[in-house]
Amino acid sequence: MILSIIILCSTVSCSDFLDEVAPSNLSPESFYQIPDHAEAALASVYSDMRFMGNGAGIFSSNWQLLEALTGTSTTETAQNSDLNNLYGLVHDGNTAHVVNYWNGLYKVIAQANQVLAKVPDITPMDAAQKTRILGEASFLRATAYFTAVRLWGDIPLVTDPQTAASEDFLPSRTPQEEIYSLIESDLKTAEAAGLPWMDATGRVSLAAVKAQLARVYLTMAGYPLQKGASHYQLAATKAKEVIDYANSNPASIGLFSTYEEVHQENLKNTVEHLFMLQYNNVVASNPMGNMYPNFKPVTYNGPSGTGSTVPTSAFYNSYEDGDLRAKNQEGYFYSTYYTNGSGEEFDLGASYIFKHFNRAANGTKDTPGSRNNNLNVPQIRYAEVLLLFAEAQNELGGPTQEAYDAFKKIRDRATLSTPSMGEFNQSSFREAVWKERWHELCYEQITWFDMVRLRKAYNENSNSFDDFVGHVNLSSNQALQEKHLLLPLGKQEMLNNPNLTPQNPGYPQ
């Protein structure tokens, strides 16, 4: 044996064996060699988008950050102090949801940066495939930055892959205007990437890109950038492009005829759902179970819900009389269900959020559930595009027939009568559209961003809008303050990177 080792080392240095790199030990340098690597890397970016459904301590998920702050929901459990701090508007840089959102968004950005930097050099690779992958990665990076800039204001702008040796490894914060420039540029790259108008597999579609651009322009038109008319026009134009396509292709894009279809598992990624976070029980189950009533047997699991996010009675009661969206089990709420999902009907004692309830998984009358909650989480719906267009177009000089028609489609589905167009002026139509946004898009992580860009909050008791600062959230009877327009930066993140200082105004340094 000793002789064999001596002979072997005499022909090939022993150090060669010690220096061998296992083929499975991949790095950014050894990866990105073939088109399949590009597809796999892009899949990891999509996967990381699901951070919002990850846990944030007992009985809570990250997504609740953007609901608890709005005042339209409350909680039936007191088990999670971080969640209670969000409801009470006393969150700070240690609040788990705040920290997790920052980490989750910047992980998406980091993964997308790798794709955008490495995929262009892969050869040979079909040009159309490469362009599509780069377009999708650009959309996902833009989406992460769009969320981050609205939550924290000036944030680090990182567009290249980073290592500990990178010159800008501890970046300082970049003015919001520059962040929005990158977002717009990325979305235009995605828009030109040859994507299909819709994609039933859940990948980014052209409709999603144009809708996201419209969202970005509408936000830029309002606070804090206040770009005004030029960007209301851009928002209206992009939203109209989606609407025009939908009018010409109603089987491809449009409103579902019923609210049941909005949360019907076999219709995900189709028609009204322009972009969704993808969930499959084999990989990750739908994370919206915090909306189940607190220990009431509405699913096959029996009395197992946490009731961590439930509608306030004030918000539920603010729906107009006859609004189908507020009708038990037909709209976005339910006040009765079936024991263990499929047994005898029982009264829940209050109205709960039905918008994300999966009948196929949990069961319905006399039909046991599959127990596999494969329902996706909506991110962009066509309903929002209609309201977005109506709002932006109105800001350009008052309601037009096209803006009115888009607004009316939302109310028609809700079986509500709508005053004639002549009964609206610019101000009354503006508030009418805002009300529809609150009641149509609630519990989809949208309302908080509306409050910030408008500097307004819906007052359920007066059925009108208050200024953001001073508005009292009825979920906690706490008033919104100027500081709440931005989240605090995470304490640990600021310790790790001193270049992030100063902390956002109003929060402890």
C-alpha angles and dihedrals in degrees: 000000000000090000091050092053091049092051092047094049090048091063101033122026114248088227088065089066092046091050095052114125115216111239090232093058095090126183132179087263097052095037126065093064103125137025092260088061090055091051092048092049091050090049089057090057091052089048093052090055086074091072088103089069095050122108125277099188130298116349094354143097132198093251090068089075091079095045104043092057095055097069092227093105138043136185136251094201131065096193100106114063093189091054091046089052090055092050090047093047091236097114120138142176091295096056107121096222092053092049093045093050092053092048093044095050094047091049089056089048092049093050092046090049089057092052094046092048101042108033097066090067096052110115136217096028133139108261095222092050091050093049091049093050092048090048093052092047090050091053092050093048091048091049092052092048091046091056093044097048091051092050101044108015111214106035137164113283108215118173103158131066111269137215130176087264094054115123092231097038090129100042126190123226121282124216114263093242090065092047090054090049090058092045092052092046093049093049092049088052089053091046090057095045098096095250119167117253090246132012118198091194089070098250120135113287133197090250090056092049095050091045091050091050089052089052092050093049092047090052092048089051090058132041136004099011096033096199089163127185098007092059096039084058092050090048093049092048095052094044090049091054089060092044093049091051091048092051090053094042107033093163090059104042131015145091118306110245092234135033089231088069091057089071100029111126098217092055099055116131091019141103104337097018105083095168132005140171105251120237130179124169092231091061106017131345124227106282101209096098091113085081093065113106116266107274097331117137101243095132138047087266091069120220096000110118122115103212090217093147118031130152118263112244088235093059094044091049091051092075113106119258109272095020105150090209088070096047116114112266092343098076135027096303140054132199098177133038142164124278110261088355099293110037133084118337115253137181117256093203092233141027118276135187112278097169093095098033114124111211092183091059101034100036136242135222109327090343116099116218126252090235088224109110102200095157114134124226112244118235103167123019128184088237088068092050090057092050092043091055092046092052097044094045092049091054089061093069111314137304119327126196091257092050091048092049092052091049092046093054089064092050094043091059088050088053091240126144114237126211114245117269091251091063092065129078124188094272098046093044090050092056092042090057092046090053091052090051091053093048100037101040100036118137093018098103091258106098096072092055089050090054092051098046093044097038083222136111130199114250106211095195098052096031088228139094130274128199109267094240108070096016110136116226104222090208089073105004087239123137123235114243133203090258092060091070085082132033121238118255113249114270094225092047090055091049090051092047116030089183089077093072138147103062116231112278118279098021127102112268 
